[in-house]
Amino acid sequence: MGIAPIPVEPFDRSLDRPIIAPWPCTWGYRAIVAAAAMSEPARLRTLALLDGLSDDQIGQLAAAGEWVLFDAGDELFGQAAPARSWFLLLDGRIALFRRTGHDEQRVGTMDTPGKWAGGFRAWDEHGVYLATGRAIESGHLLRVPAERLRSLADSWFPLGVHFIRGLVQTVRNIESIARQRESLAALGTLAAGLAHELNNPAAAATRAVDSLTATTADLTASLRRLASSSVTADQFVALDALRAEPVPAGPAPTPLQLADREEVLANWLADHEVDRDWVIAPVLVTAGRDAAWCDRVAAAVPAPALGAALEWVAHSGATEQLLGEIKEATGRISGLVGAVKDYTHLDRAELEEVPIAVGLDSTLTMLARDLAGVTVVREYEPDAPSVEVNPAEINQVWTHLIRNSIDAMRGSGRLTVRIAGAEDGVVVQVCDTGPGMPADVAAHAFDPFFTTKGVGEGTGLGLDVSRRIVVDTHGGEITLESGPSGTVARVRLPARRTG
């Protein structure tokens, strides 16, 4: 009598089922595998997931499905495909990957017997696989078609199935609406903050450009008057050397000292019959020039050309000053754009090795408007190692933690951000000086939809999302320690995600 083929990889993705093919090994090995498969119903009894089922129900479940052997690298189910099968892991390991745009990120691992995936079409006619299951260690599992799982469940506990269907639909609707609103609120807050931060340097650059237009016209006019004053080439070279002469270093003058120096220089200009002293004096004083320097200019050019010479020098200085303001303003805009780029990491690979300080600093920059009344203290260990993370996701963690601290301190206090190296990665602490959380609140802080904020101020998803990013995606740890003097959020990230 022949031995029936055992379902093995590769999978037919269009049909969502393994291709039935003869086992490509010796008949003796096939017999061993077949005998092992016949013992699997007994193994199902050892799974805590199935504790409530009778032996007869265990047998029905085993008969309803088929045993699937897989090797490392095999893809068992694909994201967004109809979830027509329920996969129950018996041994081996399966990594779960989720694709967003062009990036694929690891969101979890099936590594314990009794973990399961898929089968959503048993409760939801629109159910799809939420991630792609790819084996990272060989093993085998029980695959049960969703319609057969639904039939078994309907006969075993119909009321429970009714509750599950209602719960799936309710949770889907609530979480979809909550996540959408939270994302829009967060995006609106960041956009408003970014617009506010960009407005100041943009307005400064606009004002400087407007002033530069008028100053350039005055510069050209003063140069024309200077040229018509019979100034020789040697005299103009001497004047230009005085204009470019560096100013001696020293402490910056106070506004009162500047006012006194302007008055002295205005008097000098009046004594030498130089017109427009109210325009020339402030610019020369700002450039660090004094009456003694003006005496040297008077000695270098003819008396009729003195006014035009000083005005040309003043307008040249004003032009350089305005160009400096434009450079500073546009540099600030470029810095903000760079911070947004570092914060979102839209042009980066999904996983990359980065210094954690870069993401924290870009997040603090993005939240600068909310931190206006908060003293920010950075305590970064200089030798802290880089870690392999998804930067955009990790920055979302920092955003949630820092924003929670700002809310706890009600906009004023001290926020301390620490980075320290650990044996296998880094530890980040976000500490605030708020009133802390009661023990019962801290115990539920990471529960989905749990929040202490008022209506319209949050959805309770921030810390839940942070926990999933840190723990499920990156294999790290996140904890909260709270007391009357403040709260410390501690995140440990391994240098590299393993397994």
Secondary structure, DSSP 8 states (H G I E B T S, - for coil): ------EEEEEETTTTEEEE---SS-HHHHHHHHHHHHTHHHHHTT-GGGTTS-HHHHHHHHHHSEEEEE-TT-EEE-TTSB--EEEEEEEEEEEEEEEETTEEEEEEEE-STT-EEE-GGGT-TT-B-SSEEEEEEEEEEEEEEHHHHHHHHHHH-HHHHHHHHHHHHHHHHHHHHHHHHHHHHHHHHHHHHHHHHHHHHHHHHHHHHHHHHHHHHHHHHHHHHHHTTT--HHHHHHHHHHHH----------HHHHHHHHHHHHHHHHHTT-S-HHHHHHHHHHTT--HHHHHHHHHHS-GGGHHHHHHHHHHHHHHHHHHHHHHHHHHHHHHHHHHHHHHH-TTS-SSEEE-HHHHHHHHHHHTTTTTTTEEEEEEE-TT---EEE-HHHHHHHHHHHHHHHHHHHTT-EEEEEEEEEETTEEEEEEEE-S----HHHHHTTTSTT---S-TTS--S-HHHHHHIIIIIIT--EEEEEEETTEEEEEEEEESS---
